[in-house]
Amino acid sequence: MIKLANKFLIAILISSFMVGCATQQNKDPIEGVNRAVYKFNDVLDKAALKPVAQGYQAITPTPIQKGVSNFFKNIFDVVTLVNELFQFKFKQAANTTGRVALNTTIGLLGVFDVHSKSGGVRTREDFGQTLGYYGVGSGAYLVLPFFGPSSTRDGIGFFTDAFFFNPIGYINDDPTKWALIGLAVVDIRAEYMVDIDIRDKAFDPYAFMRDSYMQNRENLVKDGAEDPNAVAPYSVPLGS
């Protein structure tokens, strides 16, 4: 726990420095680079990820797809729990603890969302939100290769969640770990099939994604409700 707390403090210091270096007047100061990375991600998506996700949806029965999605959401609930504790949201943390315990046991590793069916509510917190809780600004908008929309703060948050808080990162068997990561990629791409199609119909899909992402993330940091019309970050919860 002490090592985790030390990593937490280091991440906050790094984020504060990097965000402080970003201009506050222009949230997209490297738009040219971002658009190039966006184009790369879009080509990769259309050539590989989207067809694989469509094939997955076509051959996989809906109940199994739902079970797979529930499984990964249960894993990310652990990430949420860690961040709720860092944000001193103890009531939410108690709820998430009960949720993980119930779904992991009775729900068979989260395949069945027993907690929600019994009236429970899922909350979601990530390290980007935790950094925002401690006053770290979003910084510059970034498009990450493979992972999609992010920001200086959220990029650090994403990789902190992925490498330190997500249980998948602690699996020692590499084939198992990468198989789970691959399945998570397909599951997320399938989940956002409609959202991404809507984004692609915008006059400027890049600007639509950027503005939607930044607005939605700031709303979440301030504990507002997630905008149902926002394009979700297309990132994989190694650990969204």
Phi and psi in degrees as GROMACS dihedral restraints (atoms count N, CA, C in turn):
[ dihedral_restraints ]
;  ai    aj    ak    al  type     phi  dphi    fc
    3     4     5     6     1   -65.8    20    10
    4     5     6     7     1   -41.6    20    10
    6     7     8     9     1   -62.2    20    10
    7     8     9    10     1   -39.7    20    10
    9    10    11    12     1   -64.6    20    10
   10    11    12    13     1   -40.5    20    10
   12    13    14    15     1   -65.2    20    10
   13    14    15    16     1   -38.5    20    10
   15    16    17    18     1   -64.2    20    10
   16    17    18    19     1   -42.9    20    10
   18    19    20    21     1   -63.0    20    10
   19    20    21    22     1   -36.0    20    10
   21    22    23    24     1   -61.7    20    10
   22    23    24    25     1   -46.7    20    10
   24    25    26    27     1   -66.5    20    10
   25    26    27    28     1   -39.7    20    10
   27    28    29    30     1   -63.0    20    10
   28    29    30    31     1   -42.3    20    10
   30    31    32    33     1   -62.3    20    10
   31    32    33    34     1   -39.3    20    10
   33    34    35    36     1   -65.1    20    10
   34    35    36    37     1   -43.3    20    10
   36    37    38    39     1   -64.6    20    10
   37    38    39    40     1   -43.9    20    10
   39    40    41    42     1   -63.0    20    10
   40    41    42    43     1   -43.9    20    10
   42    43    44    45     1   -63.0    20    10
   43    44    45    46     1   -43.3    20    10
   45    46    47    48     1   -61.7    20    10
   46    47    48    49     1   -40.1    20    10
   48    49    50    51     1   -66.8    20    10
   49    50    51    52     1   -47.4    20    10
   51    52    53    54     1   -68.1    20    10
   52    53    54    55     1   -39.4    20    10
   54    55    56    57     1   -67.9    20    10
   55    56    57    58     1   -36.7    20    10
   57    58    59    60     1   -63.9    20    10
   58    59    60    61     1   -28.4    20    10
   60    61    62    63     1   -79.4    20    10
   61    62    63    64     1   -16.4    20    10
   63    64    65    66     1   -82.7    20    10
   64    65    66    67     1   141.5    20    10
   66    67    68    69     1   -66.0    20    10
   67    68    69    70     1   138.4    20    10
   69    70    71    72     1   -89.7    20    10
   70    71    72    73     1   -11.5    20    10
   72    73    74    75     1   -82.9    20    10
   73    74    75    76     1   -31.1    20    10
   75    76    77    78     1  -127.8    20    10
   76    77    78    79     1   112.1    20    10
   78    79    80    81     1   -78.0    20    10
   79    80    81    82     1    -5.2    20    10
   81    82    83    84     1  -132.9    20    10
   82    83    84    85     1    62.2    20    10
   84    85    86    87     1   -70.6    20    10
   85    86    87    88     1   -18.1    20    10
   87    88    89    90     1  -115.5    20    10
   88    89    90    91     1    46.5    20    10
   90    91    92    93     1   -57.1    20    10
   91    92    93    94     1   -38.2    20    10
   93    94    95    96     1   -60.6    20    10
   94    95    96    97     1   -45.7    20    10
   96    97    98    99     1   -66.1    20    10
   97    98    99   100     1   -43.6    20    10
   99   100   101   102     1   -59.9    20    10
  100   101   102   103     1   -42.2    20    10
  102   103   104   105     1   -65.8    20    10
  103   104   105   106     1   -35.4    20    10
  105   106   107   108     1   -66.4    20    10
  106   107   108   109     1   -42.0    20    10
  108   109   110   111     1   -68.2    20    10
  109   110   111   112     1   -38.7    20    10
  111   112   113   114     1   -59.2    20    10
  112   113   114   115     1   -43.9    20    10
  114   115   116   117     1   -62.7    20    10
  115   116   117   118     1   -43.1    20    10
  117   118   119   120     1   -59.4    20    10
  118   119   120   121     1   -48.0    20    10
  120   121   122   123     1   -61.6    20    10
  121   122   123   124     1   -38.6    20    10
  123   124   125   126     1   -67.3    20    10
  124   125   126   127     1   -41.8    20    10
  126   127   128   129     1   -63.7    20    10
  127   128   129   130     1   -44.3    20    10
  129   130   131   132     1   -61.6    20    10
  130   131   132   133     1   -41.4    20    10
  132   133   134   135     1   -63.4    20    10
  133   134   135   136     1   -49.0    20    10
  135   136   137   138     1   -68.8    20    10
  136   137   138   139     1   -30.3    20    10
  138   139   140   141     1   -82.9    20    10
  139   140   141   142     1   -29.5    20    10
  141   142   143   144     1  -132.0    20    10
  142   143   144   145     1   -58.4    20    10
  144   145   146   147     1   -65.4    20    10
  145   146   147   148     1   -47.2    20    10
  147   148   149   150     1   -63.1    20    10
  148   149   150   151     1   -47.3    20    10
  150   151   152   153     1   -60.3    20    10
  151   152   153   154     1   -39.5    20    10
  153   154   155   156     1   -65.2    20    10
  154   155   156   157     1   -43.1    20    10
  156   157   158   159     1   -64.6    20    10
  157   158   159   160     1   -39.2    20    10
  159   160   161   162     1   -65.4    20    10
  160   161   162   163     1   -39.7    20    10
  162   163   164   165     1   -65.0    20    10
  163   164   165   166     1   -40.6    20    10
  165   166   167   168     1   -59.4    20    10
  166   167   168   169     1   -45.2    20    10
  168   169   170   171     1   -65.5    20    10
  169   170   171   172     1   -34.5    20    10
  171   172   173   174     1   -71.9    20    10
  172   173   174   175     1   -36.9    20    10
  174   175   176   177     1  -102.0    20    10
  175   176   177   178     1   -10.9    20    10
  177   178   179   180     1  -102.2    20    10
  178   179   180   181     1   122.4    20    10
  180   181   182   183     1   -56.3    20    10
  181   182   183   184     1   143.9    20    10
  183   184   185   186     1   -54.2    20    10
  184   185   186   187     1   -43.0    20    10
  186   187   188   189     1   -60.1    20    10
  187   188   189   190     1   -35.1    20    10
  189   190   191   192     1   -71.4    20    10
  190   191   192   193     1   -40.5    20    10
  192   193   194   195     1   -59.0    20    10
  193   194   195   196     1   -42.3    20    10
  195   196   197   198     1   -63.7    20    10
  196   197   198   199     1   -41.4    20    10
  198   199   200   201     1   -63.8    20    10
  199   200   201   202     1   -41.4    20    10
  201   202   203   204     1   -63.4    20    10
  202   203   204   205     1   -44.7    20    10
  204   205   206   207     1   -61.7    20    10
  205   206   207   208     1   -43.3    20    10
  207   208   209   210     1   -61.5    20    10
  208   209   210   211     1   -39.5    20    10
  210   211   212   213     1   -58.9    20    10
  211   212   213   214     1   -48.2    20    10
  213   214   215   216     1   -71.8    20    10
  214   215   216   217     1   -33.1    20    10
  216   217   218   219     1   -66.8    20    10
  217   218   219   220     1   -34.0    20    10
  219   220   221   222     1   -65.9    20    10
  220   221   222   223     1   -36.9    20    10
  222   223   224   225     1   -64.8    20    10
  223   224   225   226     1   -43.1    20    10
  225   226   227   228     1   -70.2    20    10
  226   227   228   229     1   -21.7    20    10
  228   229   230   231     1   -59.5    20    10
  229   230   231   232     1   -30.2    20    10
  231   232   233   234     1   -66.3    20    10
  232   233   234   235     1   -41.6    20    10
  234   235   236   237     1   -61.4    20    10
  235   236   237   238     1   -43.4    20    10
  237   238   239   240     1   -59.1    20    10
  238   239   240   241     1   -44.6    20    10
  240   241   242   243     1   -58.5    20    10
  241   242   243   244     1   -45.8    20    10
  243   244   245   246     1   -60.1    20    10
  244   245   246   247     1   -43.9    20    10
  246   247   248   249     1   -71.4    20    10
  247   248   249   250     1   -33.1    20    10
  249   250   251   252     1   -64.2    20    10
  250   251   252   253     1   -37.4    20    10
  252   253   254   255     1   -66.9    20    10
  253   254   255   256     1   -41.6    20    10
  255   256   257   258     1   -64.5    20    10
  256   257   258   259     1   -27.2    20    10
  258   259   260   261     1   -94.5    20    10
  259   260   261   262     1     6.5    20    10
  261   262   263   264     1    59.3    20    10
  262   263   264   265     1    30.5    20    10
  264   265   266   267     1   -93.6    20    10
  265   266   267   268     1    72.4    20    10
  267   268   269   270     1   -69.4    20    10
  268   269   270   271     1   -31.7    20    10
  270   271   272   273     1   -65.9    20    10
  271   272   273   274     1   -45.5    20    10
  273   274   275   276     1   -64.7    20    10
  274   275   276   277     1   -39.1    20    10
  276   277   278   279     1   -63.5    20    10
  277   278   279   280     1   -38.6    20    10
  279   280   281   282     1   -64.3    20    10
  280   281   282   283     1   -40.9    20    10
  282   283   284   285     1   -63.3    20    10
  283   284   285   286     1   -44.9    20    10
  285   286   287   288     1   -66.9    20    10
  286   287   288   289     1   -36.7    20    10
  288   289   290   291     1   -60.0    20    10
  289   290   291   292     1   -46.6    20    10
  291   292   293   294     1   -64.1    20    10
  292   293   294   295     1   -37.0    20    10
  294   295   296   297     1   -63.6    20    10
  295   296   297   298     1   -49.6    20    10
  297   298   299   300     1   -62.5    20    10
  298   299   300   301     1   -43.3    20    10
  300   301   302   303     1   -62.3    20    10
  301   302   303   304     1   -45.3    20    10
  303   304   305   306     1   -68.9    20    10
  304   305   306   307     1   -46.8    20    10
  306   307   308   309     1   -70.9    20    10
  307   308   309   310     1   -32.8    20    10
  309   310   311   312     1   -71.9    20    10
  310   311   312   313     1   -33.5    20    10
  312   313   314   315     1   -90.7    20    10
  313   314   315   316     1   -74.6    20    10
  315   316   317   318     1   -66.4    20    10
  316   317   318   319     1   -32.8    20    10
  318   319   320   321     1   -84.2    20    10
  319   320   321   322     1     7.9    20    10
  321   322   323   324     1    56.0    20    10
  322   323   324   325     1    67.3    20    10
  324   325   326   327     1    63.4    20    10
  325   326   327   328     1    24.5    20    10
  327   328   329   330     1    91.1    20    10
  328   329   330   331     1    -1.2    20    10
  330   331   332   333     1   -58.8    20    10
  331   332   333   334     1   -34.9    20    10
  333   334   335   336     1  -112.2    20    10
  334   335   336   337     1   124.2    20    10
  336   337   338   339     1   -84.6    20    10
  337   338   339   340     1    76.0    20    10
  339   340   341   342     1   -64.8    20    10
  340   341   342   343     1   -36.1    20    10
  342   343   344   345     1   -61.6    20    10
  343   344   345   346     1   -46.1    20    10
  345   346   347   348     1   -67.3    20    10
  346   347   348   349     1   -39.4    20    10
  348   349   350   351     1   -65.3    20    10
  349   350   351   352     1   -24.1    20    10
  351   352   353   354     1   -93.1    20    10
  352   353   354   355     1    10.3    20    10
  354   355   356   357     1   100.2    20    10
  355   356   357   358     1     2.4    20    10
  357   358   359   360     1   -74.0    20    10
  358   359   360   361     1   160.8    20    10
  360   361   362   363     1  -119.3    20    10
  361   362   363   364     1   135.4    20    10
  363   364   365   366     1   -91.6    20    10
  364   365   366   367     1   128.4    20    10
  366   367   368   369     1  -106.4    20    10
  367   368   369   370     1   160.9    20    10
  369   370   371   372     1  -139.6    20    10
  370   371   372   373     1   123.5    20    10
  372   373   374   375     1  -134.2    20    10
  373   374   375   376     1   141.5    20    10
  375   376   377   378     1  -129.3    20    10
  376   377   378   379     1   175.5    20    10
  378   379   380   381     1   -71.3    20    10
  379   380   381   382     1   -24.8    20    10
  381   382   383   384     1   -62.0    20    10
  382   383   384   385     1   -41.8    20    10
  384   385   386   387     1   -67.0    20    10
  385   386   387   388     1   -36.9    20    10
  387   388   389   390     1   -63.2    20    10
  388   389   390   391     1   -43.4    20    10
  390   391   392   393     1   -61.6    20    10
  391   392   393   394     1   -40.1    20    10
  393   394   395   396     1   -62.7    20    10
  394   395   396   397     1   -37.1    20    10
  396   397   398   399     1   -59.6    20    10
  397   398   399   400     1   -35.1    20    10
  399   400   401   402     1   -90.2    20    10
  400   401   402   403     1    13.1    20    10
  402   403   404   405     1    92.0    20    10
  403   404   405   406     1     6.3    20    10
  405   406   407   408     1   -77.7    20    10
  406   407   408   409     1   123.1    20    10
  408   409   410   411     1   -71.1    20    10
  409   410   411   412     1   167.7    20    10
  411   412   413   414     1   -67.0    20    10
  412   413   414   415     1   -29.9    20    10
  414   415   416   417     1    72.7    20    10
  415   416   417   418     1  -158.1    20    10
  417   418   419   420     1   -76.9    20    10
  418   419   420   421     1   147.5    20    10
  420   421   422   423     1   -70.7    20    10
  421   422   423   424     1   138.5    20    10
  423   424   425   426     1  -133.7    20    10
  424   425   426   427     1   142.9    20    10
  426   427   428   429     1  -109.7    20    10
  427   428   429   430     1   115.0    20    10
  429   430   431   432     1   -85.7    20    10
  430   431   432   433     1   136.2    20    10
  432   433   434   435     1   -56.8    20    10
  433   434   435   436     1   132.7    20    10
  435   436   437   438     1    76.1    20    10
  436   437   438   439     1   -36.3    20    10
  438   439   440   441     1   -97.4    20    10
  439   440   441   442     1   -23.5    20    10
  441   442   443   444     1    94.8    20    10
  442   443   444   445     1  -153.1    20    10
  444   445   446   447     1   -62.4    20    10
  445   446   447   448     1   139.8    20    10
  447   448   449   450     1  -161.7    20    10
  448   449   450   451     1  -163.9    20    10
  450   451   452   453     1  -151.3    20    10
  451   452   453   454     1   175.0    20    10
  453   454   455   456     1   -55.1    20    10
  454   455   456   457     1   -49.1    20    10
  456   457   458   459     1   -67.2    20    10
  457   458   459   460     1   -47.3    20    10
  459   460   461   462     1   -71.9    20    10
  460   461   462   463     1   -27.4    20    10
  462   463   464   465     1   -64.3    20    10
  463   464   465   466     1   -45.5    20    10
  465   466   467   468     1   -63.5    20    10
  466   467   468   469     1   -40.5    20    10
  468   469   470   471     1   -62.8    20    10
  469   470   471   472     1   -42.0    20    10
  471   472   473   474     1   -60.7    20    10
  472   473   474   475     1   -48.9    20    10
  474   475   476   477     1   -72.7    20    10
  475   476   477   478     1   -28.2    20    10
  477   478   479   480     1   -65.4    20    10
  478   479   480   481     1   -46.9    20    10
  480   481   482   483     1   -59.2    20    10
  481   482   483   484     1   -44.2    20    10
  483   484   485   486     1   -64.9    20    10
  484   485   486   487     1   -44.0    20    10
  486   487   488   489     1   -96.2    20    10
  487   488   489   490     1   -19.4    20    10
  489   490   491   492     1  -116.9    20    10
  490   491   492   493     1   -32.1    20    10
  492   493   494   495     1  -105.8    20    10
  493   494   495   496     1   -24.1    20    10
  495   496   497   498     1   -81.2    20    10
  496   497   498   499     1   127.2    20    10
  498   499   500   501     1   -57.6    20    10
  499   500   501   502     1   -29.7    20    10
  501   502   503   504     1   -60.5    20    10
  502   503   504   505     1   -33.7    20    10
  504   505   506   507     1   -64.7    20    10
  505   506   507   508     1   -16.8    20    10
  507   508   509   510     1   -98.7    20    10
  508   509   510   511     1     5.6    20    10
  510   511   512   513     1   -76.0    20    10
  511   512   513   514     1   124.2    20    10
  513   514   515   516     1   -80.7    20    10
  514   515   516   517     1   -23.1    20    10
  516   517   518   519     1   -82.9    20    10
  517   518   519   520     1   107.5    20    10
  519   520   521   522     1   -60.7    20    10
  520   521   522   523     1   -44.6    20    10
  522   523   524   525     1   -57.9    20    10
  523   524   525   526     1   -41.0    20    10
  525   526   527   528     1   -66.1    20    10
  526   527   528   529     1   -44.5    20    10
  528   529   530   531     1   -61.9    20    10
  529   530   531   532     1   -45.8    20    10
  531   532   533   534     1   -73.7    20    10
  532   533   534   535     1   -28.1    20    10
  534   535   536   537     1   -66.1    20    10
  535   536   537   538     1   -41.1    20    10
  537   538   539   540     1   -66.6    20    10
  538   539   540   541     1   -41.1    20    10
  540   541   542   543     1   -62.6    20    10
  541   542   543   544     1   -43.5    20    10
  543   544   545   546     1   -62.0    20    10
  544   545   546   547     1   -42.9    20    10
  546   547   548   549     1   -66.2    20    10
  547   548   549   550     1   -35.5    20    10
  549   550   551   552     1   -63.5    20    10
  550   551   552   553     1   -40.1    20    10
  552   553   554   555     1   -60.0    20    10
  553   554   555   556     1   -48.4    20    10
  555   556   557   558     1   -64.0    20    10
  556   557   558   559     1   -41.9    20    10
  558   559   560   561     1   -62.3    20    10
  559   560   561   562     1   -44.2    20    10
  561   562   563   564     1   -68.0    20    10
  562   563   564   565     1   -42.2    20    10
  564   565   566   567     1   -63.4    20    10
  565   566   567   568     1   -37.8    20    10
  567   568   569   570     1   -67.4    20    10
  568   569   570   571     1   -38.7    20    10
  570   571   572   573     1   -64.1    20    10
  571   572   573   574     1   -35.2    20    10
  573   574   575   576     1  -100.7    20    10
  574   575   576   577     1    22.1    20    10
  576   577   578   579     1   -56.6    20    10
  577   578   579   580     1   -49.9    20    10
  579   580   581   582     1   -69.4    20    10
  580   581   582   583     1   -42.5    20    10
  582   583   584   585     1   -59.9    20    10
  583   584   585   586     1   -43.9    20    10
  585   586   587   588     1   -69.7    20    10
  586   587   588   589     1   -34.9    20    10
  588   589   590   591     1   -63.1    20    10
  589   590   591   592     1   -38.8    20    10
  591   592   593   594     1   -65.1    20    10
  592   593   594   595     1   -43.8    20    10
  594   595   596   597     1   -57.1    20    10
  595   596   597   598     1   -43.5    20    10
  597   598   599   600     1   -67.3    20    10
  598   599   600   601     1   -16.9    20    10
  600   601   602   603     1   -88.7    20    10
  601   602   603   604     1    -5.6    20    10
  603   604   605   606     1   -69.4    20    10
  604   605   606   607     1   157.8    20    10
  606   607   608   609     1   -60.0    20    10
  607   608   609   610     1   -43.7    20    10
  609   610   611   612     1  -129.5    20    10
  610   611   612   613     1    91.0    20    10
  612   613   614   615     1   -55.4    20    10
  613   614   615   616     1   -35.8    20    10
  615   616   617   618     1   -63.0    20    10
  616   617   618   619     1   -50.2    20    10
  618   619   620   621     1   -65.4    20    10
  619   620   621   622     1   -38.1    20    10
  621   622   623   624     1   -60.5    20    10
  622   623   624   625     1   -46.0    20    10
  624   625   626   627     1   -65.3    20    10
  625   626   627   628     1   -43.8    20    10
  627   628   629   630     1   -60.9    20    10
  628   629   630   631     1   -52.6    20    10
  630   631   632   633     1   -65.9    20    10
  631   632   633   634     1   -39.2    20    10
  633   634   635   636     1   -65.5    20    10
  634   635   636   637     1   -43.8    20    10
  636   637   638   639     1   -63.5    20    10
  637   638   639   640     1   -51.1    20    10
  639   640   641   642     1   -63.2    20    10
  640   641   642   643     1   -41.7    20    10
  642   643   644   645     1   -64.7    20    10
  643   644   645   646     1   -44.2    20    10
  645   646   647   648     1   -67.1    20    10
  646   647   648   649     1   -40.0    20    10
  648   649   650   651     1   -65.6    20    10
  649   650   651   652     1   -42.0    20    10
  651   652   653   654     1   -65.0    20    10
  652   653   654   655     1   -35.3    20    10
  654   655   656   657     1   -64.0    20    10
  655   656   657   658     1   -40.4    20    10
  657   658   659   660     1   -68.4    20    10
  658   659   660   661     1   -39.4    20    10
  660   661   662   663     1   -61.6    20    10
  661   662   663   664     1   -35.1    20    10
  663   664   665   666     1   -86.2    20    10
  664   665   666   667     1    11.0    20    10
  666   667   668   669     1    63.7    20    10
  667   668   669   670     1    31.8    20    10
  669   670   671   672     1   -85.7    20    10
  670   671   672   673     1   172.2    20    10
  672   673   674   675     1   -74.1    20    10
  673   674   675   676     1   144.8    20    10
  675   676   677   678     1   -67.1    20    10
  676   677   678   679     1   134.3    20    10
  678   679   680   681     1   -69.7    20    10
  679   680   681   682     1   116.5    20    10
  681   682   683   684     1   -67.7    20    10
  682   683   684   685     1   -16.2    20    10
  684   685   686   687     1   -95.3    20    10
  685   686   687   688     1    -0.9    20    10
  687   688   689   690     1   -81.5    20    10
  688   689   690   691     1   147.8    20    10
  690   691   692   693     1   -78.6    20    10
  691   692   693   694     1   119.8    20    10
  693   694   695   696     1   -67.8    20    10
  694   695   696   697     1   149.8    20    10
  696   697   698   699     1   -62.1    20    10
  697   698   699   700     1   128.2    20    10
  699   700   701   702     1   -87.2    20    10
  700   701   702   703     1    73.0    20    10
  702   703   704   705     1  -131.6    20    10
  703   704   705   706     1   153.4    20    10
  705   706   707   708     1   -93.6    20    10
  706   707   708   709     1   126.0    20    10
  708   709   710   711     1   -74.9    20    10
  709   710   711   712     1    76.1    20    10
  711   712   713   714     1   -71.3    20    10
  712   713   714   715     1   -25.1    20    10
